[in-house]
Amino acid sequence: MMKILSINKVIQYDGLSITNIQESELASQSNMDEFDYIIINGGDGTIRRVVKLLHSIQHQAQCILNPTGSFNVIAKLHRVPKLETILHTLAQGQTPQTKKQPYYALNDEVFLFSAGNMGDLQHIFLSETLRFGILKKGMAKYVLAVLFLLPVHLIMTPFMLLSPRRFFVFTPASFIRKFGSLYGRVEKEIIIDLENNYNLIELDGDVVTVVESTLTIKPLGSIEIVS
């Protein structure tokens, strides 16, 4: 019988066997090979962290996205159907269509579409600082962060584009192969020397600390996203 794993949200559907866990429990799941589909409830950062773990255990389950984040870039890129529609298809014994989503390595980390230490990093930092009260949910905090940082970005972006120690990878802009330190594609290995051992890097909306001065960015694999 088909088995489905739901991460971060309790989901039940007649005719389907769904196991529900939190993201923090994922690493301790010893029976991952039993699941045919994994429902990822969350935003792009949640998808990134789940994909990182799936890659580490070489698990090939197909991913169903239930986008509940602020931007949901991956879900929008693939125009994923509503979760109810996908579950109905599976309950009817039908096989839904899937699309491949590449993912990439940045040293020991993983990302799917965005990585950098330019304006993207500053924007995420300020947006997360504003995540409280009425700004906790929704897009308002991101819009305010853009307005607050606009003068800085206008002045600093040309200098960062010319800096060998700044970079921004944004694969939805694949029509740009490379423009200064902006990369729209990761077709082969990219080496960046930051000259510091502790570096804050934005990855798909997450901020992570990389404890190496040299970054190696390269294609790593792909996942199947139900679309």
C-alpha positions in Angstrom: 0.0 0.0 0.0 1.2 3.5 -0.8 2.6 5.3 2.2 2.9 9.1 2.6 4.9 11.2 5.1 3.6 14.6 6.1 6.1 17.0 7.7 5.0 19.9 10.0 1.3 19.4 9.7 -1.2 16.7 10.6 -3.0 15.6 7.5 -5.6 12.8 7.1 -7.3 11.7 3.9 -9.7 8.8 3.3 -8.1 6.0 1.4 -4.5 7.2 2.1 -2.0 6.0 4.7 -0.4 9.2 6.0 2.2 9.4 8.8 2.6 12.9 10.4 5.8 14.2 12.0 7.5 17.4 12.8 10.6 18.6 10.9 12.7 18.1 14.0 11.8 14.3 14.0 12.8 13.7 10.4 16.4 12.9 11.1 15.4 10.1 13.5 13.1 8.4 11.1 14.6 5.0 10.4 12.0 3.8 7.9 12.2 6.6 5.3 12.5 4.0 2.5 8.9 3.0 3.2 7.4 6.3 2.0 6.5 6.9 -1.6 5.6 10.6 -1.2 6.7 13.2 1.3 4.4 16.2 1.9 6.5 19.3 2.8 4.3 21.8 4.7 6.2 25.1 4.8 8.1 27.6 2.8 11.3 27.5 0.8 13.6 27.2 3.8 11.7 24.1 5.0 12.0 22.5 1.6 15.7 23.2 1.6 16.3 21.6 5.0 14.2 18.5 4.0 16.0 18.1 0.7 19.4 18.3 2.5 18.4 15.4 4.8 16.9 13.4 1.9 20.1 13.8 0.0 22.2 12.7 3.0 20.3 9.4 3.2 19.9 9.1 -0.6 16.1 8.8 -0.4 14.2 9.3 -3.7 10.7 9.8 -2.5 8.6 12.3 -4.6 7.8 15.6 -2.9 4.4 17.1 -2.5 4.5 20.8 -1.7 2.0 22.5 0.6 3.3 26.1 0.5 2.7 28.0 3.7 5.7 30.3 3.7 6.0 33.9 2.7 7.4 33.7 -0.8 7.0 30.0 -1.8 9.3 30.5 -4.8 9.7 26.8 -5.6 6.0 26.1 -5.5 5.3 29.1 -7.7 8.0 28.1 -10.2 6.4 24.6 -10.6 2.8 25.9 -10.3 2.0 23.1 -7.9 -1.7 22.2 -7.5 -3.5 22.5 -4.2 -2.8 19.8 -1.7 -6.4 18.6 -1.8 -6.2 18.1 -5.5 -3.0 16.0 -5.3 -4.4 13.8 -2.4 -7.6 13.2 -4.4 -5.5 12.1 -7.4 -3.5 9.7 -5.2 -6.7 8.3 -3.4 -8.1 7.5 -6.8 -5.1 5.3 -7.6 -3.8 7.7 -10.2 -0.2 8.8 -10.6 0.3 12.6 -10.6 2.8 14.3 -12.9 6.1 15.4 -11.5 8.8 17.9 -12.5 12.5 17.8 -11.7 13.9 20.6 -9.4 17.7 20.7 -9.4 19.5 21.4 -6.1 23.0 22.5 -5.5 25.8 22.2 -2.9 27.4 25.1 -1.1 30.2 23.3 0.8 28.2 21.0 3.2 24.9 22.9 2.7 22.2 22.5 0.1 20.1 25.1 -1.7 17.5 24.9 -4.5 17.4 28.4 -6.1 19.1 31.1 -4.0 22.4 31.6 -2.3 24.4 34.7 -1.5 26.0 37.3 0.8 24.8 40.5 -1.0 21.6 42.4 -0.6 19.6 39.1 -0.2 21.4 38.4 3.1 20.7 41.9 4.4 17.1 41.7 3.4 16.5 38.4 5.1 18.2 39.6 8.3 16.1 42.7 8.5 12.9 40.9 7.6 13.4 38.4 10.4 14.1 41.2 12.8 10.7 42.6 11.9 9.0 39.2 12.5 6.8 40.1 15.5 3.4 41.5 16.4 1.2 42.3 13.4 4.2 41.8 11.1 4.8 38.2 12.2 2.9 36.7 9.2 2.4 37.9 5.7 4.5 39.9 3.3 4.5 43.3 5.1 7.9 42.7 6.9 9.6 41.9 3.6 8.2 45.0 1.9 9.3 47.2 4.8 12.7 45.7 4.7 13.0 46.6 1.0 12.0 50.2 1.7 14.4 50.5 4.7 17.3 49.0 2.7 16.7 50.7 -0.7 19.1 53.6 -0.2 21.9 51.1 0.9 21.2 48.8 -2.0 21.3 51.6 -4.5 24.7 52.7 -3.3 26.3 49.3 -2.5 25.0 47.0 -5.2 27.4 48.2 -7.9 30.3 47.7 -5.6 29.2 44.3 -4.5 28.7 43.2 -8.1 32.4 44.0 -8.7 33.6 42.3 -5.5 35.2 38.9 -5.7 34.1 38.2 -2.2 30.4 38.9 -2.8 28.1 36.6 -4.7 24.4 36.0 -5.4 23.1 32.9 -7.1 19.5 33.1 -8.3 18.6 30.3 -10.6 15.1 31.5 -11.7 17.1 34.2 -13.5 18.8 31.5 -15.7 18.8 33.8 -18.7 21.7 35.5 -16.9 24.7 33.2 -17.0 26.9 35.5 -15.0 27.0 39.2 -14.5 29.7 40.4 -12.1 29.1 38.4 -8.9 25.6 37.6 -9.9 25.0 34.0 -11.2 21.8 32.9 -12.9 23.1 29.4 -13.5 25.3 26.8 -11.7 26.4 24.6 -14.6 29.8 23.8 -13.2 31.8 24.3 -10.0 32.1 27.9 -8.7 34.9 28.7 -6.2 34.7 31.8 -4.1 37.3 32.9 -1.5 35.7 35.0 1.2 39.0 35.4 3.2 37.1 34.8 6.5 36.5 31.6 8.3 33.0 32.4 9.6 30.6 33.6 7.0 26.8 34.3 7.1 25.2 33.1 3.9 21.6 33.3 2.7 20.2 30.0 1.3 16.6 29.9 0.0 15.6 32.4 2.7 17.5 30.7 5.5 20.6 32.3 7.0 23.4 29.8 7.8 26.9 30.1 9.1 29.6 28.5 6.9 32.8 27.9 8.8 35.2 27.9 5.9 36.8 30.8 4.0 36.4 29.1 0.6 33.0 28.3 -0.9 32.5 25.6 -3.4 29.2 25.8 -5.3 28.2 23.0 -7.7 25.2 21.0 -9.0 24.4 18.2 -6.6 21.2 16.4 -7.7 17.5 16.9 -8.3 14.2 16.0 -6.6 10.8 15.1 -8.2 8.1 17.6 -7.3 4.5 16.7 -7.8 3.0 19.2 -10.2 
